[in-house]
Amino acid sequence: MKLPTELDDEYINTVLSNLSLKDLPDEQWKLIEGFDNYAISSYGRVKSRERLVPLPNGGEQKILAKIMKPQVFRYFNKHLKAHFYNVRCNLSIEGKVYGKSTARLVYYHFVEKFDVDDLSFRISFKDENRFNVHFSNLEKVTTVALRNNVLNKGRGKKGNYQQAVHQYKVNGDFVASYENIYAASKILKINHTHILAVVNKKRITAGTFRWFPKDYIPTDEDFIPEEKNKSEKIFNTSLWKNLGKPIIDQNNPPACMNLSLKDLPGEIWESIPNLKGYFVISNKGRIKRLNTWTENKNKTFCKERIISLFLATHSDTNYYLYTNLNHKGSRRQIRLNKYLYYCFVEKFDLSDRNLMVVNDSNPLWDIDISKLSLHPANYVLREKKHGCLTNKELK
């Protein structure tokens, strides 16, 4: 949600609402570790730095520096019957958005470095104003001390931490049993409130593990986290527009524009080389991300979906379809014709730049794998020079 300026809080009005690039008095800036395109200030303002970003059709676009608008998370305490707030920011890297606590970022960069994955403590506010994220107003307290303080003030409510629990890996492998949540928290140094939240299906993982009551036997479906119901997008509108809006049935789009998880007639899937278990490609020219868990410390679940394709153009009659896949922190470009030929026609050295795949499909975007052929680059260049490949896709 937006900043609640209606609260007439001084720090909101003078600092968090200030989007000017001009520094505040004694304001210091530091790059946010792991997010080099952003900087955090000693006041808690977040700056998106000036940079160049690649465009889908080639070239680069200059992004100007700006102060980012803070995000505010509001939650309701049923016990006190009052709303409370947390100031947060959204940071993007490799096309993925990460929500971060502004107070934790400020404390980490201006007060004291700490293990960002250690959830045994929280950042507290000396003046109890949760909007005042200035570094001088922040202090680190253990979750136990904070919880006791909250309970003593009547702001909390005890949960069932005495229940026995089972610990599982995200792939469903059993790890261990604990007589209660407190025991698991003490042994593994995982926040007990997070374990309970997983047990109550309010959170996906705690300490990168799944947790269930000891008397419950989980099924395979329990290890596929539920997502909020969303209307399924089946049409790649952006690609259709970039292709010149060809006449097609948008309710039953051609393969390259079809984002439905339902298999097309005769569709066969093969693993993409070096991405087995994560991404697959079909003989219809579609790419699918499989249900997987990321391998980072926080274990994020990625739900199965069809990956959108993009258009790279050299001319109106010379273009190719591609997409970018992110895996283990690196980006990999997949040129559709090249991988279709490799997976469904004939294996070849994908790293050999002297080999090129020619697409004789008409139109080029409606790819027929029987019309793909592999040739040495010098042959392709020679044919192109003589005008034989004017209307063919070379990739």
C-alpha positions in Angstrom: 0.0 0.0 0.0 1.0 3.7 -0.3 2.4 5.7 2.5 -0.4 6.6 4.9 0.1 10.3 4.8 -3.2 10.8 6.5 -1.5 9.8 9.8 0.4 13.1 9.7 3.6 11.4 10.8 6.6 13.8 10.7 9.0 11.1 9.4 6.6 10.2 6.6 6.0 13.8 5.6 9.7 15.0 5.7 11.7 11.9 4.8 9.8 8.9 3.3 7.6 11.2 1.1 10.7 13.1 -0.2 11.5 11.8 -3.7 14.0 14.5 -4.5 17.5 13.2 -5.6 19.0 16.0 -3.4 20.5 14.6 -0.3 19.0 15.3 3.1 21.2 16.8 5.9 24.1 14.4 6.6 22.5 11.7 4.4 24.8 8.9 3.5 24.4 6.3 0.7 25.6 2.7 0.3 25.1 0.2 -2.4 22.7 -2.6 -1.4 24.6 -5.8 -1.2 23.4 -8.3 -3.9 21.4 -5.5 -5.7 24.0 -3.3 -7.3 21.4 -1.3 -9.2 20.1 0.1 -5.9 21.4 2.2 -2.9 20.1 2.7 0.6 20.5 5.8 2.7 21.1 6.3 6.4 17.6 7.8 6.4 16.0 4.7 4.8 15.4 6.2 1.4 16.1 3.8 -1.5 17.6 5.0 -4.8 17.3 3.2 -8.2 20.7 4.0 -9.8 21.2 5.2 -13.4 22.0 2.3 -15.7 21.6 0.8 -19.2 19.2 -2.1 -19.7 19.0 -4.4 -22.8 15.9 -4.2 -25.0 14.2 -7.4 -26.3 14.7 -6.2 -29.9 18.4 -5.3 -29.4 20.1 -2.2 -28.2 20.0 -0.6 -24.7 17.8 1.8 -22.8 19.0 4.4 -20.3 17.2 4.3 -17.0 17.6 7.5 -15.0 18.3 7.6 -11.3 15.3 8.1 -9.0 14.2 7.9 -5.4 11.8 4.9 -5.1 8.4 5.3 -3.4 8.4 3.2 -0.2 5.9 0.4 0.2 4.0 -0.1 3.4 2.6 -3.3 4.7 -0.3 -2.9 7.1 -1.5 -5.7 9.3 -4.3 -5.8 11.9 -3.7 -7.0 15.5 -7.0 -8.7 16.5 -6.0 -8.7 20.2 -5.4 -4.9 20.3 -7.9 -4.2 17.5 -5.4 -1.8 15.9 -3.4 -1.6 12.7 0.4 -1.7 12.6 2.8 -0.9 9.7 6.1 -2.1 8.2 8.1 0.0 5.7 9.4 -2.1 2.8 10.9 -1.7 -0.7 10.9 -3.8 -3.8 14.2 -4.6 -5.5 14.5 -6.3 -8.9 17.2 -8.5 -10.2 17.2 -10.7 -13.4 13.5 -10.0 -13.8 12.5 -11.1 -10.4 11.2 -8.8 -7.6 12.3 -9.2 -4.0 10.5 -7.5 -1.1 12.9 -6.2 1.6 12.4 -4.7 5.0 13.8 -1.2 4.9 14.7 -1.2 8.6 16.8 -4.4 8.2 18.6 -2.9 5.1 19.4 0.3 7.0 20.6 -1.5 10.1 22.7 -3.9 8.0 24.4 -1.2 6.0 24.8 1.6 8.6 24.8 0.0 12.1 26.1 -3.6 12.0 26.5 -6.4 9.5 24.6 -9.6 10.3 23.5 -12.9 8.8 20.5 -11.9 6.8 19.2 -15.4 7.0 19.3 -15.4 10.8 15.7 -14.9 11.8 16.4 -15.3 15.6 16.3 -11.5 16.0 14.3 -8.5 14.7 15.0 -4.8 14.2 13.1 -2.7 16.7 12.5 1.0 16.9 13.7 3.0 19.9 11.0 5.6 19.7 8.4 2.9 18.8 7.6 4.8 15.6 7.8 2.1 12.9 8.1 4.7 10.2 11.3 6.2 11.6 13.8 4.0 9.8 16.7 6.4 10.4 19.8 4.3 11.4 20.1 6.0 14.8 16.5 4.9 15.7 17.1 1.2 15.1 18.3 -1.6 17.4 18.6 -5.4 17.2 16.6 -7.5 19.6 16.0 -11.2 19.8 12.6 -12.5 18.7 12.2 -14.0 22.2 12.8 -10.6 23.9 10.6 -8.9 21.3 7.8 -11.4 21.7 7.9 -11.1 25.5 7.8 -7.4 25.2 4.8 -7.6 22.8 3.0 -10.1 25.1 3.7 -7.9 28.2 2.1 -5.0 26.3 -0.9 -7.1 25.3 -0.1 -7.0 21.6 0.4 -10.7 21.1 -1.4 -14.0 21.3 0.3 -17.3 22.1 0.1 -20.1 19.5 0.3 -23.9 19.9 4.0 -24.2 20.0 3.9 -27.4 22.2 2.6 -29.6 19.4 5.0 -32.3 18.0 6.1 -31.7 14.4 7.7 -33.5 11.5 10.5 -31.8 9.4 10.7 -32.4 5.6 12.8 -31.2 2.7 10.9 -29.3 0.1 11.1 -32.3 -2.3 9.2 -34.4 0.3 12.1 -36.3 1.9 11.5 -36.8 5.7 14.2 -35.2 7.9 13.4 -35.5 11.6 10.7 -35.4 14.3 10.6 -33.0 17.3 8.6 -33.2 20.5 7.4 -29.6 20.0 8.1 -26.5 17.9 10.3 -24.9 20.6 12.6 -27.9 20.5 12.9 -27.7 16.7 13.5 -24.0 17.0 16.3 -24.4 19.6 18.1 -27.2 17.8 17.9 -25.7 14.3 18.0 -22.0 15.3 14.8 -21.4 13.2 12.3 -18.9 14.4 9.5 -20.8 16.2 6.8 -18.4 14.9 7.9 -19.2 11.3 7.6 -23.0 12.0 4.1 -22.6 13.4 3.2 -20.4 10.4 4.2 -23.3 8.0 2.3 -25.8 10.1 -0.8 -23.5 9.9 -0.2 -23.1 6.1 0.4 -19.3 6.5 3.9 -19.6 5.2 5.6 -22.0 2.7 8.9 -22.8 4.4 10.8 -22.1 7.6 14.6 -22.6 7.6 14.2 -23.9 4.0 12.1 -26.8 5.3 8.4 -27.8 5.2 6.7 -28.6 8.5 3.7 -30.7 9.4 2.0 -31.9 12.6 3.4 -35.2 13.7 0.1 -37.0 13.4 -0.4 -35.9 9.8 1.0 -37.8 6.9 1.6 -35.4 4.0 0.8 -36.3 0.4 2.6 -35.3 -2.8 0.2 -32.4 -3.2 1.2 -31.0 0.1 4.7 -30.2 -1.3 3.2 -28.1 -4.1 2.3 -24.8 -2.5 -1.1 -23.3 -3.3 -1.3 -20.1 -5.2 -4.1 -17.5 -5.2 -6.6 -18.2 -7.9 -5.6 -16.2 -11.0 -7.3 -16.2 -14.4 -5.0 -18.2 -16.7 -3.4 -16.1 -19.4 -3.4 -18.1 -22.7 -2.4 -15.4 -25.2 1.0 -13.7 -25.7 -0.4 -10.3 -26.7 3.0 -8.6 -26.8 4.5 -11.2 -29.3 1.3 -10.9 -31.5 1.7 -7.1 -31.7 5.4 -7.3 -32.5 4.6 -9.8 -35.3 2.3 -7.2 -36.9 -1.0 -8.5 -35.5 -1.5 -11.4 -37.9 -5.0 -12.7 -38.2 -5.4 -15.6 -35.7 -7.9 -16.9 -33.2 -7.0 -15.3 -29.8 -9.1 -17.9 -28.0 -7.1 -20.7 -29.6 -3.8 -19.0 -30.5 -1.0 -20.6 -32.5 1.8 -22.4 -30.5 4.2 -19.6 -30.3 1.6 -17.3 -28.8 -0.2 -20.0 -26.7 0.5 -19.7 -22.9 -2.0 -22.3 -21.8 -0.6 -25.2 -19.7 -2.9 -27.6 -21.6 -1.0 -29.7 -24.1 -1.6 -28.9 -27.8 -2.7 -31.8 -30.1 0.3 -34.1 -30.7 2.6 -32.0 -28.4 5.7 -33.8 -27.1 8.1 -32.4 -24.5 11.8 -32.8 -24.1 14.3 -31.5 -21.5 16.3 -28.4 -22.5 20.0 -29.3 -22.5 21.7 -28.6 -19.1 18.3 -27.5 -17.7 16.8 -31.0 -17.1 14.2 -30.9 -14.3 13.7 -27.2 -14.7 12.7 -26.4 -18.3 11.3 -28.4 -21.2 10.7 -27.6 -24.9 7.9 -29.0 -27.1 7.9 -30.0 -30.7 5.3 -27.2 -31.2 7.9 -24.6 -30.2 6.7 -23.9 -26.6 8.9 -23.7 -23.5 7.7 -24.7 -20.1 9.1 -24.1 -16.6 8.4 -27.1 -14.4 7.3 -27.1 -10.8 10.6 -26.5 -9.0 12.1 -25.0 -5.8 14.9 -22.6 -6.1 18.3 -23.6 -4.7 18.9 -20.4 -2.8 18.8 -20.2 1.0 15.2 -19.0 1.2 13.7 -21.8 -1.0 11.2 -20.1 -3.3 8.7 -22.3 -5.1 8.3 -21.7 -8.9 5.0 -23.0 -10.3 4.7 -24.6 -13.7 4.0 -22.2 -16.5 4.6 -21.6 -20.2 7.4 -19.1 -20.9 6.6 -16.1 -23.1 8.6 -15.9 -26.3 10.1 -12.7 -27.7 10.9 -11.4 -31.2 14.3 -10.4 -32.5 14.2 -8.7 -35.9 16.8 -8.0 -38.5 14.1 -7.0 -41.1 10.5 -7.7 -41.9 11.5 -11.0 -43.5 14.4 -12.0 -41.3 13.7 -12.6 -37.6 13.7 -15.2 -34.9 11.9 -16.2 -31.7 13.7 -16.5 -28.4 13.3 -16.3 -24.7 15.6 -15.8 -21.7 15.7 -18.4 -18.9 17.1 -17.7 -15.4 18.7 -20.6 -13.6 21.0 -20.7 -10.6 21.7 -17.0 -10.8 22.6 -16.9 -14.5 20.6 -15.9 -17.6 20.6 -18.1 -20.7 19.1 -17.1 -24.1 17.2 -19.9 -25.9 16.8 -19.4 -29.6 13.8 -21.4 -30.6 14.8 -22.8 -33.9 18.2 -23.9 -32.7 16.8 -25.9 -29.7 13.9 -27.3 -31.7 16.3 -28.8 -34.2 18.6 -30.1 -31.5 15.8 -31.7 -29.4 13.6 -33.1 -32.2 15.6 -33.5 -35.4 19.3 -34.1 -34.7 21.8 -33.5 -31.9 24.7 -31.1 -32.7 27.2 -29.0 -30.9 25.2 -26.1 -29.6 28.3 -24.1 -28.9 29.6 -24.3 -32.5 29.0 -21.0 -34.1 29.9 -22.4 -37.5 26.6 -24.2 -37.5 23.3 -22.4 -38.3 19.7 -23.6 -38.4 17.6 -22.4 -41.3 13.8 -22.0 -41.0 11.8 -22.5 -44.2 8.4 -22.2 -42.4 5.8 -19.8 -43.8 5.1 -17.7 -41.9 8.4 -17.9 -40.0 6.7 -17.7 -36.6 4.5 -20.8 -37.3 7.4 -23.1 -37.0 7.3 -26.6 -38.6 10.2 -28.7 -37.4 10.2 -30.6 -40.7 11.2 -27.3 -42.4 14.2 -26.7 -40.2 17.7 -27.6 -41.5 21.2 -27.4 -40.2 24.0 -25.9 -42.4 27.6 -24.6 -42.1 27.6 -20.8 -41.6 29.6 -20.2 -44.8 26.9 -22.0 -46.8 24.2 -19.9 -45.2 26.1 -16.7 -45.8 26.8 -17.7 -49.4 23.1 -18.4 -50.0 22.1 -15.2 -48.3 24.5 -13.3 -50.5 22.8 -14.7 -53.6 19.4 -13.8 -52.3 18.3 -17.4 -51.7 17.5 -16.9 -48.0 15.7 -13.5 -48.0 12.6 -14.9 -46.5 14.1 -17.4 -44.1 15.0 -17.2 -40.5 18.6 -17.9 -39.7 19.4 -19.0 -36.2 
